[in-house]
Amino acid sequence: MFDNTRRAALVAVSIAVFLSAGAHGQQTPTGKPLLTTRVDPKEFGTQDETYRVYQASEFAADKFVYSVYTDNFGRTSLSTNYDAHYYTTLDLPAGAVIDAIGLNSWSDTDGVLGVELWQRNRDGSKTSLAAFSVPAHYWNTDFATGLSIPIPDHTDKEYVLDVENAPSPNDQFFAWVEVHWHRSVSPPPAFATFADVPTTHPFFQYIQAIYAAGITAGCGNGNFCPDQPITRKQEAAFIAKALGLHWPN
């Protein structure tokens, strides 16, 4: 549907601000909710640390397939129009938690254009993690919020954004998909590293995380000394290592 020139023009022309949709209203024929209100994701209490914008030019078009639709009477029809799917792989770090997904688009028909997040496994199977379609409007961004979708790792799996243009007599357009996310702490291991921080310790998960990240090796002799005060220079070392501070460029 989109050639490269058209994609570039859509991205350049789109000046929609980062708004969002949070209320689930009427349903589309596919059962995906239409999002009908737009507010800032932070107003939903979203803990987004950052966001990643996937421009339309980063998506690859899949082959066109016929659309099969079954009405309320069980009658199945084969559409003469086509579905168009556009895919891109998420490049979020392991441990990310997705709070919101937004689709910046132009649509003149409710529910014709939408986005879905898939987990695609090595054996070819896939699981839908989030999906929504958009109401008709000129360029704007619609959001699914409050998702809390963990991305624990990418071992034997990948996470894929799928923008779909369902059959319609008119063109529908999208400029980008944005993903709001925050980081999480790794799950605690089964066994303790430090003799004075057993698995039952209330701070076990966090102490193990900074040890595994190379931020601290403890206080010596196999202990962490969890109740021992630290100096300002030790604090500086911990924070600098954890955040990777001072990269001038």
PyMOL commands that set and color helices and strands:
alter all, ss='L'
color gray80, all
select helices_A, chain A and resi 4-13+41-44+56-58+204-212+232-243
alter helices_A, ss='H'
color red, helices_A
select strands_A, chain A and resi 24-27+33-35+50-55+60-61+65-70+76-89+96-107+113-121+126-133+137-144+149-151+157-165+173-183
alter strands_A, ss='S'
color yellow, strands_A
deselect
rebuild
show_as cartoon
